[in-house]
Amino acid sequence: MVEMMKRIFLPVLGIVVVASAVCLVSPNFEAAQGPADEHVKLELVSEQNALVSGEELFLGIRFDLKEGWHTYWVNPGDSGEAPRIEWQLPAGFQAGPIQWPYPERLVTAPFADYGYKHQVLLMAPIRLPARLRAGETENIAAQVHYLICHDVCIPGQKQLVLSLPVQNRPAASLSRELFATARARVPKPKPRSWKISAASLGDEFVLNLQTEELTKMLQFFPFHAEQIENAASQEMTVFPGGVRLHLKKSNHLLKPIARLQGVIVLDSERAYSVDVPVSRSSKMSTRD
């Protein structure tokens, strides 16, 4: 992995610097531009147009990427780095974890990354304190660290600020459809009706899924790096009542793993989080 990261980043160190830009509330402030700003726009957006005491609010970092550029999922794959958000919140506000939409597999043989092209919204829940005064305005800020790649990779960081009023009744914001689209791509817990097992067999892991949901394509995205070969094809076979997915083990996997944790995507439209114990038996079990 270290040698691979050197292969990607060292050739461009002479021309790439950290992109730093600041967005302030003051209309007289002119944001500094960095190399990444030519290829991606970031915006801090809210699902609602106001803050309500004691309730939960969803905020998101919207990435709009130029054609050919991409950023990364929580597990970036063979290279890259996932975006990080450093929230700067008013007293009493509490931010939850990022809710990651399932990614695309971005293949540049012999490697593959997991990430996003065109547009993605990284949402996070914000718990609001019980006592906010109606009529006041609160400023919410986020320092976003990210990496975008095309033929070269450019790191960037941007300070974003959003001002929202405190009201008794909020309404949906202009970004509500953006949140609905992103939420549809966030993996759900696997259905209770599923029977899923995993086995370590030779140089591959085999996921055995029994489900009534029909699928023509099945993909697995691991939460943890260096467990599977990201660029290897994931062969799917169908049997009565289910499907089986063959995942080539990573060449960097040095010891057996106890569980396969990640996201299963059916037909590029339904995604579920899975956490499956890995059997070392030659027989596949249908028990979690």
Backbone hydrogen bonds in HBPLUS format (Angstrom, degrees):
<---DONOR---> <-ACCEPTOR-->    atom                        ^
c    i                          cat <-CA-CA->   ^        H-A-AA   ^      H-
h    n   atom  resd res      DA  || num        DHA   H-A  angle D-A-AA Bond
n    s   type  num  typ     dist DA aas  dist angle  dist       angle   num
A0005-MET N   A0001-MET O   2.90 MM   4  6.20 154.1  1.97 152.4 158.7     1
A0006-LYS N   A0002-VAL O   3.04 MM   4  6.31 153.6  2.11 147.6 154.9     2
A0007-ARG N   A0003-GLU O   3.02 MM   4  6.25 149.3  2.11 140.8 149.0     3
A0008-ILE N   A0004-MET O   3.17 MM   4  6.49 142.7  2.31 141.9 150.8     4
A0009-PHE N   A0005-MET O   2.94 MM   4  6.08 170.3  1.95 157.6 159.8     5
A0010-LEU N   A0006-LYS O   3.01 MM   4  5.28 150.5  2.10 131.5 140.9     6
A0012-VAL N   A0009-PHE O   3.05 MM   3  5.63 147.0  2.16 116.0 125.4     7
A0013-LEU N   A0010-LEU O   3.29 MM   3  5.33 165.0  2.31 107.8 112.2     8
A0015-ILE N   A0012-VAL O   3.03 MM   3  5.48 149.2  2.13 111.1 120.0     9
A0016-VAL N   A0012-VAL O   2.92 MM   4  5.88 132.0  2.16 156.4 171.0    10
A0019-ALA N   A0155-PRO O   3.08 MM 136  6.28 160.2  2.12 126.3 132.6    11
A0157-GLN N   A0019-ALA O   2.51 MM 138  5.69 142.5  1.64 153.8 163.5    12
A0021-ALA N   A0157-GLN O   3.19 MM 136  6.68 141.8  2.34 142.1 153.2    13
A0159-GLN N   A0021-ALA O   2.98 MM 138  6.37 158.7  2.03 150.1 156.5    14
A0023-CYS N   A0159-GLN O   2.87 MM 136  5.66 137.4  2.06 134.9 148.4    15
A0029-PHE N   A0026-SER O   3.22 MM   3  5.59 168.1  2.23 112.3 115.8    16
A0037-ASP N   A0034-GLY O   3.10 MM   3  5.56 139.6  2.27 111.8 122.3    17
A0038-GLU N   A0035-PRO O   3.42 MM   3  6.08 162.9  2.45 114.5 118.7    18
A0039-HIS N   A0036-ALA O   2.94 MM   3  5.58 160.1  1.98 120.9 127.1    19
A0040-VAL N   A0036-ALA O   3.16 MM   4  6.29 131.4  2.41 151.8 165.0    20
A0066-LYS N   A0039-HIS O   2.91 MM  27  5.28 163.4  1.94 156.0 153.5    21
A0041-LYS N   A0064-ASP O   2.94 MM  23  5.13 151.7  2.02 136.2 145.4    22
A0064-ASP N   A0041-LYS O   2.92 MM  23  5.13 154.1  1.99 151.4 157.9    23
A0043-GLU N   A0062-ARG O   3.07 MM  19  5.13 138.3  2.25 133.9 144.5    24
A0062-ARG N   A0043-GLU O   2.82 MM  19  5.13 172.9  1.82 159.8 159.7    25
A0045-VAL N   A0060-GLY O   2.95 MM  15  5.38 168.2  1.96 157.8 161.7    26
A0060-GLY N   A0045-VAL O   2.91 MM  15  5.38 149.4  2.01 153.4 155.5    27
A0047-GLU N   A0058-PHE O   3.02 MM  11  5.69 158.9  2.06 173.7 171.9    28
A0173-SER N   A0047-GLU O   3.02 MM 126  5.52 167.6  2.03 131.7 129.8    29
A0049-ASN N   A0171-ALA O   2.88 MM 122  5.70 156.6  1.93 163.9 168.9    30
A0051-LEU N   A0165-PRO O   2.82 MM 114  6.11 162.3  1.85 156.5 162.2    31
A0167-GLN N   A0051-LEU O   2.88 MM 116  5.95 163.3  1.91 162.2 165.7    32
A0055-GLU N   A0052-VAL O   3.19 MM   3  5.81 164.6  2.22 140.7 140.9    33
A0054-GLY N   A0129-PRO O   2.74 MM  75  5.02 148.1  1.84 125.1 124.0    34
A0128-LEU N   A0055-GLU O   2.96 MM  73  5.58 162.4  1.99 159.5 165.4    35
A0057-LEU N   A0126-ILE O   2.84 MM  69  5.06 165.9  1.86 144.3 148.7    36
A0126-ILE N   A0057-LEU O   2.63 MM  69  5.06 150.3  1.71 154.1 164.8    37
A0059-LEU N   A0124-ALA O   3.09 MM  65  5.62 163.9  2.11 165.4 161.5    38
A0124-ALA N   A0059-LEU O   2.87 MM  65  5.62 147.3  1.98 162.6 164.4    39
A0061-ILE N   A0122-LEU O   2.99 MM  61  5.20 154.2  2.06 133.9 138.0    40
A0122-LEU N   A0061-ILE O   3.03 MM  61  5.20 165.5  2.05 140.7 142.0    41
A0063-PHE N   A0120-VAL O   2.86 MM  57  5.34 174.2  1.86 168.6 170.6    42
A0120-VAL N   A0063-PHE O   3.12 MM  57  5.34 149.7  2.22 139.2 146.7    43
A0065-LEU N   A0118-HIS O   2.63 MM  53  4.75 162.8  1.66 148.2 152.3    44
A0069-TRP N   A0066-LYS O   3.07 MM   3  5.76 164.9  2.09 143.9 145.9    45
A0070-HIS N   A0149-CYS O   3.04 MM  79  5.53 144.0  2.18 142.9 154.0    46
A0149-CYS N   A0070-HIS O   2.94 MM  79  5.53 153.8  2.01 151.1 159.7    47
A0071-THR N   A0116-TYR O   3.02 MM  45  5.41 150.9  2.11 147.9 155.7    48
A0116-TYR N   A0071-THR O   2.90 MM  45  5.41 154.9  1.97 132.3 138.6    49
A0073-TRP N   A0114-TYR O   3.00 MM  41  5.66 162.3  2.04 136.9 132.6    50
A0114-TYR N   A0076-PRO O   2.91 MM  38  4.96 158.7  1.95 113.9 118.2    51
A0078-ASP N   A0112-ALA O   3.02 MM  34  5.79 165.1  2.04 143.1 147.7    52
A0084-ARG N   A0145-HIS O   2.82 MM  61  5.11 157.5  1.87 148.6 155.4    53
A0145-HIS N   A0084-ARG O   2.86 MM  61  5.11 166.4  1.88 152.4 157.0    54
A0086-GLU N   A0143-GLN O   2.85 MM  57  4.98 165.0  1.87 146.5 151.5    55
A0143-GLN N   A0086-GLU O   2.91 MM  57  4.98 167.9  1.93 139.1 141.7    56
A0088-GLN N   A0141-ALA O   2.82 MM  53  4.93 166.3  1.84 143.5 139.1    57
A0141-ALA N   A0088-GLN O   3.10 MM  53  4.93 164.3  2.12 145.6 146.5    58
A0093-PHE N   A0090-PRO O   3.17 MM   3  5.81 165.8  2.19 138.4 140.6    59
A0094-GLN N   A0127-ARG O   2.98 MM  33  5.05 155.9  2.04 143.7 150.1    60
A0127-ARG N   A0094-GLN O   2.72 MM  33  5.05 156.8  1.77 159.6 158.1    61
A0096-GLY N   A0125-PRO O   2.73 MM  29  5.15 160.7  1.77 166.4 165.5    62
A0099-GLN N   A0123-MET O   2.79 MM  24  5.41 159.5  1.83 150.8 155.5    63
A0102-TYR N   A0185-ARG O   2.90 MM  83  5.84 159.6  1.94 142.4 142.4    64
A0104-GLU N   A0115-GLY O   2.88 MM  11  5.47 166.6  1.90 153.7 158.0    65
A0115-GLY N   A0104-GLU O   3.07 MM  11  5.47 156.6  2.13 146.9 153.2    66
A0106-LEU N   A0113-ASP O   2.74 MM   7  5.00 166.3  1.76 149.5 153.0    67
A0113-ASP N   A0106-LEU O   2.81 MM   7  5.00 164.6  1.84 140.2 142.5    68
A0108-THR N   A0111-PHE O   2.93 MM   3  5.35 155.4  1.99 141.5 149.5    69
A0111-PHE N   A0108-THR O   2.93 MM   3  5.35 161.7  1.96 121.8 120.6    70
A0119-GLN N   A0117-LYS O   2.71 MM   2  5.87 116.6  2.11 121.0 105.2    71
A0136-GLU N   A0133-ARG O   3.16 MM   3  5.89 165.4  2.18 138.2 141.3    72
A0135-GLY N   A0166-VAL O   2.91 MM  31  5.49 168.3  1.92 147.4 145.8    73
A0166-VAL N   A0136-GLU O   2.79 MM  30  5.54 147.8  1.90 167.8 166.0    74
A0138-GLU N   A0164-LEU O   2.93 MM  26  5.56 167.4  1.94 159.0 157.1    75
A0164-LEU N   A0138-GLU O   2.98 MM  26  5.56 162.3  2.01 157.3 160.6    76
A0140-ILE N   A0162-LEU O   2.82 MM  22  5.24 172.8  1.83 157.4 159.5    77
A0162-LEU N   A0140-ILE O   2.77 MM  22  5.24 158.2  1.82 155.4 163.1    78
A0142-ALA N   A0160-LEU O   2.85 MM  18  5.26 150.3  1.94 149.6 155.6    79
A0160-LEU N   A0142-ALA O   2.86 MM  18  5.26 168.1  1.87 152.4 156.5    80
A0144-VAL N   A0158-LYS O   2.86 MM  14  5.27 172.9  1.87 152.7 153.0    81
A0158-LYS N   A0144-VAL O   2.91 MM  14  5.27 147.9  2.01 140.1 150.6    82
A0146-TYR N   A0156-GLY O   2.94 MM  10  5.38 168.4  1.95 155.1 154.9    83
A0156-GLY N   A0146-TYR O   2.87 MM  10  5.38 162.4  1.90 152.7 150.8    84
A0148-ILE N   A0154-ILE O   3.06 MM   6  5.43 170.6  2.07 144.6 146.3    85
A0154-ILE N   A0148-ILE O   2.76 MM   6  5.43 164.3  1.78 165.9 171.1    86
A0150-HIS N   A0152-VAL O   2.82 MM   2  5.21 152.4  1.89 142.0 151.3    87
A0176-ARG N   A0173-SER O   3.25 MM   3  5.51 161.1  2.29 115.4 115.1    88
A0178-LEU N   A0175-SER O   3.00 MM   3  5.25 122.3  2.35 105.3 120.2    89
A0179-PHE N   A0175-SER O   3.18 MM   4  6.58 151.8  2.26 154.5 162.5    90
A0180-ALA N   A0176-ARG O   3.00 MM   4  6.28 153.5  2.07 145.1 152.9    91
A0181-THR N   A0177-GLU O   2.95 MM   4  6.14 158.6  2.00 148.7 153.4    92
A0182-ALA N   A0178-LEU O   3.07 MM   4  6.28 162.1  2.10 145.2 150.1    93
A0183-ARG N   A0179-PHE O   2.83 MM   4  5.93 161.4  1.86 150.6 156.0    94
A0184-ALA N   A0180-ALA O   3.15 MM   4  6.28 146.4  2.26 141.0 148.7    95
A0185-ARG N   A0182-ALA O   3.00 MM   3  5.31 144.7  2.12 105.7 116.2    96
A0186-VAL N   A0183-ARG O   3.22 MM   3  5.17 156.2  2.28  99.6 106.8    97
A0188-LYS N   A0271-ALA O   3.00 MM  83  6.35 163.2  2.03 137.7 133.6    98
A0273-SER N   A0188-LYS O   2.81 MM  85  5.95 152.9  1.89 145.3 153.5    99
A0194-TRP N   A0191-PRO O   3.13 MM   3  5.60 158.1  2.18 111.2 117.7   100
A0195-LYS N   A0210-GLN O   3.09 MM  15  5.02 157.5  2.14 142.5 148.2   101
A0210-GLN N   A0195-LYS O   2.78 MM  15  5.02 168.6  1.79 156.0 159.6   102
A0197-SER N   A0208-ASN O   3.00 MM  11  5.26 150.0  2.09 142.1 151.5   103
A0208-ASN N   A0197-SER O   2.87 MM  11  5.26 170.8  1.88 152.0 155.1   104
A0279-SER N   A0198-ALA O   2.86 MM  81  6.13 175.6  1.86 140.6 140.7   105
A0199-ALA N   A0206-VAL O   3.01 MM   7  5.28 145.2  2.13 136.4 147.3   106
A0206-VAL N   A0199-ALA O   2.90 MM   7  5.28 155.7  1.95 149.4 157.1   107
A0200-SER N   A0279-SER O   2.74 MM  79  6.09 156.1  1.80 171.1 177.9   108
A0201-LEU N   A0204-GLU O   2.89 MM   3  5.50 158.4  1.93 166.8 173.4   109
A0204-GLU N   A0201-LEU O   3.12 MM   3  5.50 155.7  2.18 123.2 130.6   110
A0249-LYS N   A0203-ASP O   2.90 MM  46  5.55 177.7  1.90 139.6 139.9   111
A0205-PHE N   A0247-LEU O   2.74 MM  42  5.06 159.7  1.78 152.7 156.8   112
A0247-LEU N   A0205-PHE O   2.81 MM  42  5.06 171.0  1.82 165.6 165.3   113
A0207-LEU N   A0245-LEU O   2.86 MM  38  5.03 163.8  1.89 153.0 155.6   114
A0245-LEU N   A0207-LEU O   2.82 MM  38  5.03 159.6  1.86 146.4 153.4   115
A0209-LEU N   A0243-VAL O   2.86 MM  34  5.37 171.9  1.87 175.6 175.4   116
A0243-VAL N   A0209-LEU O   2.82 MM  34  5.37 151.7  1.90 154.5 161.9   117
A0211-THR N   A0241-GLY O   3.12 MM  30  6.16 130.4  2.38 135.9 149.9   118
A0267-ASP N   A0217-MET O   2.85 MM  50  4.83 174.1  1.86 143.6 145.7   119
A0219-GLN N   A0265-VAL O   3.01 MM  46  5.17 153.6  2.09 145.3 152.8   120
A0265-VAL N   A0219-GLN O   2.89 MM  46  5.17 162.1  1.92 147.0 152.6   121
A0221-PHE N   A0263-VAL O   2.85 MM  42  5.11 160.6  1.89 149.7 156.4   122
A0263-VAL N   A0221-PHE O   2.85 MM  42  5.11 154.9  1.91 141.1 149.2   123
A0223-PHE N   A0261-GLN O   2.87 MM  38  5.81 174.0  1.87 141.3 140.4   124
A0250-SER N   A0227-GLN O   3.03 MM  23  5.15 161.2  2.07 113.3 111.8   125
A0229-GLU N   A0248-LYS O   2.86 MM  19  5.65 158.3  1.91 143.7 148.1   126
A0232-ALA N   A0229-GLU O   3.19 MM   3  5.45 149.2  2.29 106.2 115.2   127
A0246-HIS N   A0235-GLU O   2.91 MM  11  5.27 160.9  1.94 152.5 158.9   128
A0237-THR N   A0244-ARG O   2.87 MM   7  5.19 159.6  1.92 149.5 156.5   129
A0244-ARG N   A0237-THR O   2.77 MM   7  5.19 154.4  1.83 157.0 163.0   130
A0239-PHE N   A0242-GLY O   3.00 MM   3  5.47 177.1  2.00 144.2 145.1   131
A0242-GLY N   A0239-PHE O   2.94 MM   3  5.47 160.6  1.98 146.7 142.4   132
A0253-LEU N   A0250-SER O   3.18 MM   3  5.26 167.0  2.20 106.3 109.4   133
A0278-VAL N   A0258-ALA O   2.82 MM  20  5.43 165.0  1.84 138.3 137.5   134
A0260-LEU N   A0276-VAL O   2.77 MM  16  5.18 157.5  1.82 152.9 157.9   135
A0276-VAL N   A0260-LEU O   2.88 MM  16  5.18 168.5  1.89 148.8 149.1   136
A0262-GLY N   A0274-VAL O   3.03 MM  12  5.56 161.1  2.07 151.4 155.1   137
A0274-VAL N   A0262-GLY O   2.91 MM  12  5.56 164.7  1.94 151.3 153.1   138
A0264-ILE N   A0272-TYR O   2.86 MM   8  5.33 163.7  1.88 160.6 162.4   139
A0272-TYR N   A0264-ILE O   2.88 MM   8  5.33 154.4  1.95 149.4 158.0   140
A0266-LEU N   A0270-ARG O   2.74 MM   4  5.15 161.5  1.77 156.4 161.3   141
A0269-GLU N   A0266-LEU O   3.10 MM   3  6.15 163.4  2.13 131.7 134.2   142
A0270-ARG N   A0266-LEU O   3.19 MM   4  5.15 157.8  2.24 143.6 148.9   143
